[in-house]
Amino acid sequence: MSTIEKAAKALEIPFIREMSEITQHMWRNGWDERNGGNVSYLLDEQEVAQYFDLNAVLRWIEPAFPVSELAGRYFIVTGSGKYFKNVLDDPAGNLGLVRISQDGTRIELLWGLENEAKPTSELASHFMSHIERLKVDPNHRVVIHNHATHVLAMTFIHDLDEAKFTRTLWEMCTECIVVFPDGIGIIPWMVPGSSEIGRATAEKMREYHAVIWPQHGIFGTGTSMDEAFGLIETIEKAAQIYMLVAHHEIKQRITEQQLIDLAAAFGVTPRPGILSR
């Protein structure tokens, strides 16, 4: 079977198509240059069983650390060193369907990651974030990391205080306080791919749906691919507007009372400590 035929067959599977399409969207948005960015998507066993033999393990991969909290869970993940622009044409070469072993010490590969490819180097950060988000939201499913351009740029010129950063973003677009009323988490600059940055991100995920890595990018989460992508999309749009207006005289802005009115109208509760009342 040719690569084109294999890709077409794989794309008939809904969760593979979702992963392939969302990575293509992010690449076209300029958020995932080269092999930048990674995605992990938690799947239910019954949806995997519709398309794959759950007993057919292709190989085992050692995780960076035991993940007993995720034992028996299924994920489709992006591969390490893979370019998002290539996923749609070759899903099996760039994505992998994995299951965490029952003792949490091994990753069992059920499909994809061909030619001995490995899961994303940020898998530790993803797993830690999944663990923390599931504690506060059992419907949580998706973690997306990308290098959203204007979010990254904003971290060079804006105070990195979480409350101030969030307040600025809320003021940029009317929808922002509705989409992320819990605000934005921010960690210090850290070397990526390590357990340390994974732990720091996961700690923020106990309170936030989105966490910014200064001068690097953003982690966004959600109960679906659309929700996680839409969260990052909204934050990035607000950051883009900020970068367009930051050096100009501001003659009018969304006021605090208008932010309060927005929250009330849409039934959301803004994170305490950002608005004065």
VEXDREN-2710 file (C-alpha; in Angstrom, 1 decimal):
% VEXDREN-2710
k/r/px/py/pz
1/MET/0.0/0.0/0.0
2/SER/1.4/3.4/-1.0
3/THR/1.9/6.3/1.5
4/ILE/-1.0/8.1/-0.2
5/GLU/-3.3/5.0/0.2
6/LYS/-2.2/4.5/3.8
7/ALA/-2.9/8.2/4.6
8/ALA/-6.4/8.1/3.1
9/LYS/-7.2/4.9/5.1
10/ALA/-5.9/6.4/8.3
11/LEU/-7.8/9.7/7.8
12/GLU/-11.1/7.7/7.7
13/ILE/-10.6/7.3/11.5
14/PRO/-12.1/10.3/13.2
15/PHE/-9.5/11.0/15.9
16/ILE/-6.6/10.6/13.4
17/ARG/-8.3/13.0/11.0
18/GLU/-8.8/15.5/13.9
19/MET/-5.1/15.3/14.8
20/SER/-4.1/15.6/11.2
21/GLU/-6.3/18.6/10.5
22/ILE/-5.5/20.5/13.7
23/THR/-1.8/20.2/13.2
24/GLN/-2.2/21.5/9.6
25/HIS/-4.2/24.5/10.9
26/MET/-1.5/25.4/13.4
27/TRP/1.2/25.1/10.8
28/ARG/-0.7/27.3/8.3
29/ASN/-1.2/29.8/11.1
30/GLY/2.6/30.0/11.5
31/TRP/2.5/28.7/15.1
32/ASP/4.5/25.5/14.4
33/GLU/7.6/26.1/12.4
34/ARG/9.9/23.1/11.6
35/ASN/9.2/20.5/14.3
36/GLY/7.9/23.0/16.8
37/GLY/4.8/22.2/18.8
38/ASN/3.1/19.0/20.0
39/VAL/-0.4/17.6/20.7
40/SER/-1.8/14.8/22.8
41/TYR/-5.4/13.7/22.7
42/LEU/-6.9/11.4/25.4
43/LEU/-9.2/8.8/23.9
44/ASP/-11.8/6.4/25.2
45/GLU/-11.1/2.7/24.9
46/GLN/-14.3/2.0/23.1
47/GLU/-13.6/4.5/20.3
48/VAL/-10.1/3.0/19.9
49/ALA/-11.5/-0.5/19.8
50/GLN/-13.7/0.3/16.8
51/TYR/-10.6/0.7/14.6
52/PHE/-7.7/-1.2/16.3
53/ASP/-6.9/-4.5/17.8
54/LEU/-6.2/-3.6/21.5
55/ASN/-4.0/-6.7/21.9
56/ALA/-1.7/-5.9/19.0
57/VAL/1.2/-4.0/20.5
58/LEU/3.7/-3.0/17.9
59/ARG/6.5/-2.1/20.4
60/TRP/7.1/-0.6/23.8
61/ILE/8.5/2.8/24.6
62/GLU/9.9/3.8/28.0
63/PRO/8.3/7.0/29.4
64/ALA/10.4/9.6/31.1
65/PHE/8.8/8.6/34.4
66/PRO/6.1/6.2/35.7
67/VAL/2.6/7.5/35.0
68/SER/0.4/5.2/37.1
69/GLU/-2.3/7.9/37.2
70/LEU/-2.8/7.3/33.5
71/ALA/-2.5/3.5/33.5
72/GLY/-4.6/1.9/30.8
73/ARG/-5.4/5.2/29.1
74/TYR/-5.2/5.7/25.4
75/PHE/-3.6/8.8/23.6
76/ILE/-2.9/9.8/20.1
77/VAL/0.2/12.0/20.1
78/THR/2.5/13.8/17.7
79/GLY/6.0/12.4/17.1
80/SER/9.3/13.8/18.2
81/GLY/11.1/15.8/15.5
82/LYS/8.1/15.7/13.2
83/TYR/6.9/18.6/11.1
84/PHE/3.2/19.5/11.5
85/LYS/3.1/20.3/7.8
86/ASN/3.6/16.6/7.0
87/VAL/1.0/15.0/9.2
88/LEU/-2.0/15.2/6.9
89/ASP/0.0/13.5/4.1
90/ASP/1.5/10.8/6.3
91/PRO/-0.3/10.4/9.6
92/ALA/1.3/7.0/10.4
93/GLY/4.8/8.5/10.1
94/ASN/4.1/11.5/12.3
95/LEU/1.5/10.4/14.9
96/GLY/1.3/7.5/17.3
97/LEU/-1.6/5.8/19.0
98/VAL/-0.4/4.7/22.4
99/ARG/-1.6/3.1/25.6
100/ILE/-0.1/3.4/29.1
101/SER/0.6/0.0/30.5
102/GLN/-1.3/-1.2/33.5
103/ASP/1.6/-0.6/35.9
104/GLY/2.3/2.9/34.3
105/THR/5.9/2.1/33.5
106/ARG/5.7/1.5/29.7
107/ILE/4.1/3.1/26.7
108/GLU/2.5/0.5/24.3
109/LEU/2.4/1.6/20.7
110/LEU/-0.7/0.4/18.8
111/TRP/-0.3/2.3/15.6
112/GLY/1.9/4.9/13.9
113/LEU/5.3/6.3/14.8
114/GLU/6.7/4.3/11.9
115/ASN/10.5/3.9/11.3
116/GLU/11.2/3.7/15.1
117/ALA/9.9/7.3/15.7
118/LYS/9.3/8.4/19.2
119/PRO/6.5/10.4/20.9
120/THR/7.0/14.1/21.3
121/SER/9.9/15.1/23.5
122/GLU/7.4/17.2/25.6
123/LEU/5.4/14.0/26.5
124/ALA/6.4/14.4/30.2
125/SER/4.8/17.9/30.2
126/HIS/1.7/16.6/28.4
127/PHE/1.2/13.7/30.8
128/MET/1.7/15.8/33.9
129/SER/-0.8/18.4/32.5
130/HIS/-3.3/15.7/31.7
131/ILE/-3.1/14.3/35.2
132/GLU/-3.7/17.7/36.8
133/ARG/-6.5/18.7/34.4
134/LEU/-8.3/15.4/34.9
135/LYS/-8.3/16.0/38.7
136/VAL/-10.3/19.2/38.2
137/ASP/-12.3/18.3/35.1
138/PRO/-13.0/14.6/34.3
139/ASN/-14.1/15.6/30.8
140/HIS/-10.7/17.0/30.0
141/ARG/-9.1/15.4/26.8
142/VAL/-6.6/17.6/24.9
143/VAL/-3.3/19.3/25.5
144/ILE/-1.9/21.5/22.7
145/HIS/1.5/23.2/22.7
146/ASN/2.5/25.6/20.0
147/HIS/4.6/28.7/19.3
148/ALA/1.7/31.2/18.9
149/THR/3.5/34.2/17.3
150/HIS/2.0/37.2/19.1
151/VAL/1.7/35.5/22.5
152/LEU/5.5/34.8/22.2
153/ALA/6.2/38.4/21.2
154/MET/4.0/39.8/24.0
155/THR/6.2/38.0/26.6
156/PHE/9.2/40.2/25.5
157/ILE/7.5/43.5/26.3
158/HIS/4.7/42.9/28.8
159/ASP/5.0/42.4/32.6
160/LEU/4.8/38.7/33.2
161/ASP/2.6/39.0/36.3
162/GLU/-0.3/36.6/35.6
163/ALA/-3.0/39.0/36.8
164/LYS/-1.6/42.0/34.7
165/PHE/-1.1/39.8/31.6
166/THR/-4.6/38.4/31.9
167/ARG/-6.2/41.8/32.4
168/THR/-4.4/43.1/29.3
169/LEU/-5.7/40.2/27.2
170/TRP/-9.2/40.6/28.5
171/GLU/-9.2/44.2/27.4
172/MET/-8.1/43.4/23.9
173/CYS/-11.2/41.5/22.7
174/THR/-14.8/41.5/24.0
175/GLU/-14.9/37.7/24.0
176/CYS/-11.7/37.1/26.0
177/ILE/-13.1/37.2/29.5
178/VAL/-15.9/34.8/28.4
179/VAL/-13.4/32.3/26.8
180/PHE/-10.8/32.3/29.5
181/PRO/-12.3/33.7/32.7
182/ASP/-9.8/31.7/34.7
183/GLY/-7.0/33.8/33.3
184/ILE/-3.6/32.8/32.0
185/GLY/-0.9/30.9/33.9
186/ILE/2.8/31.9/33.3
187/ILE/5.9/30.0/34.3
188/PRO/9.5/31.3/34.3
189/TRP/11.7/30.6/31.3
190/MET/13.0/27.0/31.5
191/VAL/14.7/24.5/29.3
192/PRO/12.0/22.6/27.4
193/GLY/11.7/18.8/27.3
194/SER/12.5/18.4/31.0
195/SER/10.5/17.0/33.9
196/GLU/11.1/20.3/35.7
197/ILE/9.2/22.4/33.1
198/GLY/6.5/19.6/33.0
199/ARG/6.0/19.9/36.8
200/ALA/5.9/23.7/36.7
201/THR/3.3/23.7/33.9
202/ALA/1.2/21.0/35.6
203/GLU/1.1/23.0/38.8
204/LYS/-0.4/25.9/36.9
205/MET/-2.8/23.5/35.2
206/ARG/-4.5/23.0/38.6
207/GLU/-5.9/26.5/38.2
208/TYR/-5.7/27.5/34.5
209/HIS/-6.6/26.0/31.1
210/ALA/-3.7/27.8/29.4
211/VAL/-0.1/28.3/30.5
212/ILE/2.5/30.5/28.7
213/TRP/6.1/29.6/28.4
214/PRO/7.8/33.0/28.0
215/GLN/9.8/33.5/24.8
216/HIS/8.7/30.0/23.7
217/GLY/4.9/29.5/23.3
218/ILE/1.7/28.3/25.0
219/PHE/0.0/25.2/26.4
220/GLY/-3.8/25.1/26.0
221/THR/-6.2/22.4/27.2
222/GLY/-9.8/21.5/26.7
223/THR/-12.5/18.9/26.6
224/SER/-12.2/18.6/22.8
225/MET/-9.8/19.6/20.1
226/ASP/-12.0/22.5/19.1
227/GLU/-12.1/23.8/22.7
228/ALA/-8.3/23.6/23.2
229/PHE/-7.5/25.1/19.8
230/GLY/-10.2/27.8/20.2
231/LEU/-8.7/28.8/23.5
232/ILE/-5.2/29.3/22.0
233/GLU/-6.7/31.0/19.0
234/THR/-8.5/33.5/21.2
235/ILE/-5.5/34.2/23.3
236/GLU/-3.3/34.6/20.2
237/LYS/-5.8/37.1/18.6
238/ALA/-5.8/39.2/21.8
239/ALA/-2.0/39.2/21.9
240/GLN/-1.9/40.2/18.2
241/ILE/-4.2/43.2/18.9
242/TYR/-2.0/44.1/21.9
243/MET/1.1/44.1/19.7
244/LEU/-0.6/46.3/17.2
245/VAL/-1.8/48.9/19.7
246/ALA/0.9/48.8/22.4
247/HIS/2.9/51.6/21.1
248/HIS/0.0/53.9/20.2
249/GLU/-2.0/56.3/22.2
250/ILE/-5.1/54.5/23.5
251/LYS/-8.2/56.7/23.3
252/GLN/-10.7/54.1/24.5
253/ARG/-10.7/50.6/25.9
254/ILE/-13.0/48.0/27.4
255/THR/-13.6/49.3/30.9
256/GLU/-13.6/47.3/34.1
257/GLN/-17.3/47.8/34.5
258/GLN/-17.8/46.5/30.9
259/LEU/-15.7/43.4/31.8
260/ILE/-17.9/42.8/34.8
261/ASP/-21.0/43.2/32.7
262/LEU/-19.7/40.8/30.1
263/ALA/-19.0/38.1/32.7
264/ALA/-22.4/38.5/34.2
265/ALA/-24.1/38.4/30.8
266/PHE/-22.4/35.1/29.9
267/GLY/-22.5/33.5/33.3
268/VAL/-18.8/33.2/33.9
269/THR/-16.8/34.1/37.1
270/PRO/-13.6/36.0/36.5
271/ARG/-10.5/34.9/38.4
272/PRO/-10.4/36.8/41.7
273/GLY/-7.7/39.5/42.1
274/ILE/-7.7/40.7/38.5
275/LEU/-10.7/43.1/38.6
276/SER/-11.0/45.3/41.6
277/ARG/-14.5/44.3/42.3
END
